[in-house]
């Protein structure tokens, strides 16, 4: 009896698979033509963490460490651009952090300007490439271990290209 049942199950599964696949209808509205979407410039971590307006704990550092914080800027487009693209970041000290704290019932404090350095808030995404990185140096000795600091980084200029809604990342700097 069990042998007959074991021989019957694979055949039944094959019939069910074929019958369900015939229910799929091709509809031209289902497919999106991404070639006509255009170009958008974004901060990828903002897109990954859109539910909470992006709270990212970069890393846990010891107070003796000098830490680097890479911020990646991405060109989202069907094809890489055929020209260099200058982009600029800014530290969104008041508006974004206040809105984030209000929306999430948090009390993050802006990372003091003396606690980080950056050689430039501007970068160029080379022709044919999709990303550029701006690196912040965090002076962990200044940050301390008792305050919950955040560095809100916002994409503020993309040389005329559309800036995505995913344009602000909140980097939560934690020292242990």
GUNULO-198305 format. One record per atom (N, C-alpha, C, O): residue in three letters; x, y, z. Coordinates in steps of 0.1 Angstrom, whole numbers, plus 2048, in hexadecimal, padded with zeros to 3 digits. Each point is the difference from the previous one (the first is absolute). Layout:
ALAXYZ
...
This chain:
UNK8087F4800
UNK7F880C800
UNK80980D800
UNK7FD8097F9
UNK80D7F7810
UNK80980B800
UNK8078027F3
UNK80280C7FC
UNK8037E97FD
UNK8078017F4
UNK7F78077F5
UNK8058087F9
UNK7EE7F5807
UNK7F78067F6
UNK7FE80E803
UNK8008097F7
UNK8007FB815
UNK7FE80E804
UNK80D8087FD
UNK7FF80B7FB
UNK80D7EF807
UNK80C8077FC
UNK8028027F1
UNK80680A7FC
UNK7F47ED7FC
UNK8018017F2
UNK7F680B7FB
UNK8028067F6
UNK7F37FB811
UNK7F58097FC
UNK80380F803
UNK7FD8097F8
UNK80B7FA813
UNK80280E804
UNK8098087F6
UNK7FC80B7FD
UNK80F7EF7FD
UNK8078087F7
UNK7F88047F3
UNK80180B7FB
UNK7F67EC801
UNK7F88037F4
UNK7F580B804
UNK7FE8097F8
UNK7FD7F6814
UNK7F680A804
UNK80780E801
UNK7FA80A7FC
UNK8127F680A
UNK80780D801
UNK8038067F2
UNK7FF80C7FE
UNK8057EB7F8
UNK8028057F3
UNK7F48067F9
UNK80080B7FA
UNK7F57EE808
UNK7F38057FA
UNK7FC80D807
UNK7FC80A7F9
UNK8057F7814
UNK7FD80D807
UNK80980B7FC
UNK7FB80B7FE
UNK8117F3800
UNK80A80A7FC
UNK7FC8057F2
UNK80080C7FE
UNK7FD7EB7F9
UNK7FD8057F2
UNK7F3807800
UNK7FE80A7F9
UNK7F87F180F
UNK7F3807800
UNK80080E806
UNK7FA8097FB
UNK80E7F980F
UNK80180D806
UNK80880A7F8
UNK7FD80C7FF
UNK80D7EF7F9
UNK8088097F8
UNK7F88057F4
UNK80380A7FB
UNK7F37EE801
UNK7F78057F5
UNK7F780B804
UNK7FA8077F7
UNK8057FC816
UNK7F780B804
UNK80780E7FF
UNK7FA80A801
UNK8137F67FD
UNK80880C7FF
UNK7FD8077F3
UNK8017FA7F5
UNK7FB81380B
UNK7FD8077F4
UNK80A80A7FE
UNK805807809
UNK7FF7FA7EA
UNK80A80B7FD
UNK7F880D7FE
UNK7F68007F8
UNK80E80A80E
UNK7FA80D7FF
UNK80A80A7FE
UNK80A801807
UNK7F58077EF
UNK80A80A7FC
UNK80180A80C
UNK80B806801
UNK7EB7FC807
UNK80180A80B
UNK8097FB80B
UNK803807809
UNK8007EC7F7
UNK8077FA80B
UNK80F8037FF
UNK80780180A
UNK7FE8027EA
UNK80E8027FE
UNK80380F7FF
UNK7F98087FA
UNK8117FC80D
UNK80480F800
UNK80C8017F7
UNK80A7F9800
UNK7F58117F7
UNK80B8047F7
UNK809809808
UNK7FE80C800
UNK80D7EF806
UNK809808808
UNK8098097F7
UNK806809806
UNK7FA7F57ED
UNK8088097F8
UNK7FB80E800
UNK8078097FC
UNK7EC7F9807
UNK7FA80D800
UNK7FF80680E
UNK7FA80B802
UNK80C7EF808
UNK7FF80480E
UNK80880D803
UNK7FB809807
UNK8107F87F3
UNK80980C803
UNK80A7FD80A
UNK8027F5804
UNK805816800
UNK80B7FF80A
UNK7FC80680D
UNK7F980A801
UNK80A7EF80A
UNK7FE80580D
UNK80D7FD808
UNK8067F67FF
UNK7FD81480A
UNK80C7FF808
UNK7FC7FE80E
UNK7F7807805
UNK80F7EF802
UNK7FB7FD80E
UNK80B7FC809
UNK80C7FD7FC
UNK7F1802811
UNK8097F980A
UNK7FA7F2802
UNK7F57FF806
UNK8127F77F6
UNK7FA7F2801
UNK7FC7FC80E
UNK7F67F9801
UNK81180B809
UNK7FC7FC80E
UNK7F2806803
UNK7F97FA808
UNK8048127F3
UNK7F3806802
UNK7F57F77FA
UNK7F67FF806
UNK80D7FC7EE
UNK7F67F87F9
UNK7FE7F3808
UNK7F57FA801
UNK816800804
UNK7FF7F3808
UNK7F880180D
UNK7FA7F7805
UNK806815801
UNK7FA80280D
UNK7F580A800
UNK7FF808809
UNK7F97F87EC
UNK7F680A7FF
UNK7F580080A
UNK7F980A803
UNK8057EB804
UNK7F57FF80A
UNK80380980C
UNK7F6805806
UNK8167FE7FD
UNK80380880C
UNK80880C7FD
UNK807806808
UNK7F77FF7EC
UNK80880C7FB
UNK80F7FE802
UNK80780A801
UNK7FD7EA801
UNK80E7FC800
UNK80780380D
UNK80680B802
UNK7FB7EB806
UNK80880180C
UNK80A7F57FF
UNK7FD7F4801
UNK81080F7FC
UNK80A7F67FE
UNK80A80180A
UNK80780B802
UNK7FB7EA805
UNK80B80080A
UNK80C7FB7F8
UNK8017F47FC
UNK808815801
UNK80B7FD7F7
UNK8097F5806
UNK8037F67F9
UNK80180C813
UNK80A7F6806
UNK80180480E
UNK7FE80C804
UNK8077EB804
UNK80380380E
UNK80F802801
UNK8087F77FC
UNK7FC815809
UNK80E803800
UNK80580080F
UNK7F8802809
UNK8157FD7F9
UNK80580380D
UNK80580F7FF
UNK8028057F5
UNK7FF801817
UNK80380E800
UNK80E8037FA
UNK80280C7FC
UNK8067EB804
UNK80E8027FB
UNK8017FF7F0
UNK80A8047FA
UNK7EB7F7800
UNK8007FE7F2
UNK7FE80D7F8
UNK7FA809805
UNK80C7F87EF
UNK7FD80A7F6
UNK7F87F87F6
UNK8057F67FB
UNK7EF80E803
UNK7F77F87F7
UNK7FD8077F3
UNK7FF80C800
UNK7FF7EC7F6
UNK7FC8067F3
UNK7F17FC7FE
UNK7FB7F6803
UNK7FE8147F7
UNK7F27FE7FD
UNK7FE8037F1
UNK7FF80B7FC
UNK8007EA7FB
UNK7FE8027F2
UNK7F18037FD
UNK7F87F8805
UNK8068127F3
UNK7F28037FC
UNK8007FE7F1
UNK8078077F9
UNK7F17F0802
UNK7FF7FD7F2
UNK7F48077F9
UNK7F5800806
UNK80E8067EF
UNK7F68067F8
UNK7FE7F87F3
UNK80A7FC7FA
UNK7EA801802
UNK7FD7F77F5
UNK7F88077F5
UNK7F7808803
UNK80C7F57F1
UNK7F88057F5
UNK7F77F47FC
UNK8057F57FC
UNK7EE80D806
UNK7F67F57FC
UNK7FA8047F2
UNK7F980A7FF
UNK80B7EF7F7
UNK7FC8037F2
UNK8017F37F8
UNK8077F6804
UNK7F18097F1
UNK8017F47F8
UNK80E7FD7FA
UNK8047F57FF
UNK8038167FE
UNK80D7FF7FB
UNK809809808
UNK7FC80A805
UNK8117F27FD
UNK80980A806
UNK80180D7F8
UNK7FF7FF7F3
UNK80380C813
UNK80180D7F9
UNK80C8007F7
UNK80A7FA803
UNK7F580E7F3
UNK80B8017F6
UNK80880D803
UNK8078057F7
UNK7F7801815
UNK80780C804
UNK8037FF80F
UNK7FA7F9807
UNK81080E7FD
UNK80380180E
UNK7F5807807
UNK7F98097FA
UNK8047F4813
UNK7F5806807
UNK80580580D
UNK8057F8809
UNK7FB8157F9
UNK80480680D
UNK7F57FF80A
UNK7F58047FD
UNK80E7F780F
UNK7F57FF80B
UNK80680780C
UNK80C800803
UNK7EA805805
UNK80480780D
UNK7F87FB80B
UNK7F37FF7FF
UNK8137FE80C
UNK7F97FC80D
UNK80080C809
UNK80880A7FE
UNK7EF7F680C
UNK7FF80A80A
UNK7FD7F980D
UNK7FB7F5801
UNK80881280A
UNK7FC7FB80E
UNK7F3807803
UNK80080C802
UNK7F67EC7FE
UNK7F2806802
UNK7FE80180F
UNK7F87F8806
UNK80E812800
UNK80080180F
UNK7F3802807
UNK7FD7F9809
UNK7FB8107F2
UNK7F4803807
UNK7F37F97FB
UNK7FA7F9808
UNK8038097EC
UNK7F37FC7FA
UNK7FE7F1801
UNK7F77FB806
UNK8137FD7F4
UNK7FE7F2800
UNK8017F980D
UNK7F87F7803
UNK81180D806
UNK8027FA80D
UNK7F4803809
UNK7FB7F7807
UNK8008157F8
UNK7F4804808
UNK7F47F87FC
UNK7F97FA808
UNK8058057EB
UNK7F57F87FA
UNK8017F1804
UNK7F67FA804
UNK8168017FB
UNK8037F2803
UNK7FD7FE80F
UNK7F97F6804
UNK80C812805
UNK7FD7FE80E
UNK7F2801804
UNK7FB7F8808
UNK7FD8117F1
UNK7F2802803
UNK7F87F37FB
UNK7F87FB807
UNK80B8017ED
UNK7F97F57FA
UNK8037F3807
UNK7F77F7801
UNK815807804
UNK8047F3806
UNK80080180F
UNK8047F6807
UNK7F88157FF
UNK80080280F
UNK80E7FC806
UNK8017F9809
UNK80980D7F0
UNK80E7FE804
UNK80680D805
UNK7FA80B7FE
UNK8127F5807
UNK80680C805
UNK80F8007FB
UNK809803808
UNK7F97FA7EC
UNK80E8007FB
UNK80580E800
UNK7F980A7FE
UNK8147F7803
UNK80880D801
UNK8098017F4
UNK8067F67FC
UNK7FA8167FE
UNK8098027F4
UNK80E7FD804
UNK80580680A
UNK8027F27EE
UNK80F7FE802
UNK80780E7FF
UNK7FE8067F6
UNK80A7FE814
UNK80680D7FF
UNK80A8007F4
UNK8067F67FC
UNK7FB8167FE
UNK8088027F4
UNK80F7FD803
UNK8087FC7F7
UNK7FC805816
UNK80E7FD804
UNK8027F1801
UNK80C7FC801
UNK7EA7FC7FE
UNK8017F2801
UNK8027F87F3
UNK8027F4800
UNK7FE8147F5
UNK8027FA7F3
UNK80780A7F7
UNK7FF80C801
UNK8087EE7F5
UNK8068087F5
UNK7FC7F97F3
UNK7FE7F4800
UNK8028147F6
UNK7FE7FA7F2
UNK8078097F7
UNK80080C801
UNK8087EE7F6
UNK8088087F7
UNK7F88097F7
UNK80480B7FC
UNK7F07F07FF
UNK7F78077F8
UNK7F37FA801
UNK7FE7F4801
UNK7F78147FE
UNK7F37FB7FF
UNK7FB7FE7F2
UNK7F57FD7FD
UNK8148057F9
UNK7FD7FE7F2
UNK8087F57FB
UNK80B7FD804
UNK7EF7FC7F2
UNK8077F57F9
UNK7FB8007F2
UNK7F68067FC
UNK8117F27FC
UNK7FD7FE7F2
UNK7FE7F27FD
UNK8087F7803
UNK7EC8067F7
UNK7FD7F27FC
UNK8058007F1
UNK7FA8067F8
UNK8117F2805
UNK8058007F3
UNK7F77FB7F5
UNK7F77F8803
UNK80A80C7F1
UNK7F97FB7F5
UNK8007F17FF
UNK80B7FA802
UNK7EA8007FC
UNK8007F17FF
UNK7FF7F980E
UNK7FF7F4800
UNK80281380B
UNK8007FB80D
UNK7F3803807
UNK7F88087FB
UNK8057F1810
UNK7F3803807
UNK80280580E
UNK7F6806806
UNK8167FA800
UNK80180480E
UNK80D809802
UNK8097FF7F8
UNK7F6808813
UNK80B808805
UNK7FF7FF80F
UNK7F57FE805
UNK816803802
UNK8007FF80E
UNK80780D806
UNK80B8047FC
UNK7EF80180E
UNK80580B808
UNK8037FA80E
UNK7F77FB806
UNK8158077FF
UNK8047F980D
UNK80280B80B
UNK8078097FE
UNK7F27F480D
UNK80180980C
UNK8097F9809
UNK8007F3801
UNK809814806
UNK8087FB80B
UNK7FA80480D
UNK7FD80C802
UNK8007EA806
UNK7F980380D
UNK80B80080B
UNK8087F6801
UNK7F9814807
UNK80980180B
UNK7F97FB80C
UNK7F8807807
UNK8097EC7FB
UNK7F97F980B
UNK80380580E
UNK7F87FE809
UNK8148087F9
UNK80480580D
UNK7F780B804
UNK7FD80280C
UNK7FE8067EA
UNK7F780B803
UNK7F27FC803
UNK7F9806807
UNK8037EF7F2
UNK7F27FC801
UNK7FB7FC80E
UNK7F5803804
UNK8147F5803
UNK7FC7FC80D
UNK7F67F47FF
UNK7FD7FB7F6
UNK800800816
UNK7F87F3801
UNK7F2803805
UNK7F87F6801
UNK804816803
UNK7F3801807
UNK7F58077F7
UNK7F47FE803
UNK8108097F3
UNK7F68077F8
UNK7FD7F87F3
UNK8097FA7FA
UNK7EB806802
UNK7FB7F97F4
UNK8018097F4
UNK7F68067FC
UNK8167FA7FE
UNK80280A7F5
UNK7FC7FA7F2
UNK8017F47FE
UNK7FA8157FA
UNK7FD7FD7F2
UNK80680A7F7
UNK80080C802
UNK8057EF7F2
UNK8048097F6
UNK7F77FE7F4
UNK8007F67F9
UNK7F7815805
UNK7F67FF7F5
UNK8068057F3
UNK80380C7FF
UNK7FF7EB7F7
UNK8078047F4
UNK7F58007F5
UNK7F87F77FE
UNK8088147FA
UNK7F58027F6
UNK8078037F3
UNK80A8087FF
UNK7F17F27F6
UNK8048037F3
UNK7F980D7FC
UNK7F38017FF
UNK81580A7FE
UNK7F980D7FD
UNK8018047F2
UNK7F98097FC
UNK8117F27FC
UNK8018047F2
UNK8057F47F8
UNK8097F9804
UNK7F18067F0
UNK8047F67F7
UNK8018057F1
UNK7FD7F97F7
UNK808813808
UNK8038077F3
UNK7F47FF7F7
UNK8017FD7F4
UNK7F3806811
UNK7F48017F7
UNK7F97F27FF
UNK7F58007FB
UNK8117F5809
UNK7F97F4800
UNK7F67FF80C
UNK80280780A
UNK7F37F17F4
UNK7F67FF80B
UNK8067F980C
UNK8077F67FF
UNK7F781080D
UNK8047FA80C
UNK7F47F8806
UNK7F5805801
UNK80E7EF802
UNK7F67F6805
UNK7FB80580E
UNK806808807
UNK7EE7F27FD
UNK7FB80280D
UNK8097FA80A
UNK80080380C
UNK8097F47F0
UNK8097F9809
UNK80D808800
UNK80A7FC7FB
UNK7F581080B
UNK80B809800
UNK80680480D
UNK80A808801
UNK7F27F280A
UNK80580380D
UNK8037F3808
UNK7F77F7800
UNK814808806
UNK8047F4808
UNK80480580E
UNK80880A801
UNK7F37F0809
UNK80480480E
UNK80A7F5805
UNK7FC7F5802
UNK81080F7FF
UNK80B7F7805
UNK80180280F
UNK80480A805
UNK7F87EB802
UNK80180080F
UNK80D7FB804
UNK8047F57FE
UNK804814808
UNK80E7FD804
UNK8007FC80E
UNK7FC807809
UNK8087EC7FA
UNK8007FA80D
UNK80E7FD804
UNK8077F97F9
UNK7FD80C813
UNK80D7FD805
UNK7FF7F780D
UNK7F7803808
UNK8107F37F9
UNK8007F780B
UNK80D800808
UNK8027F980A
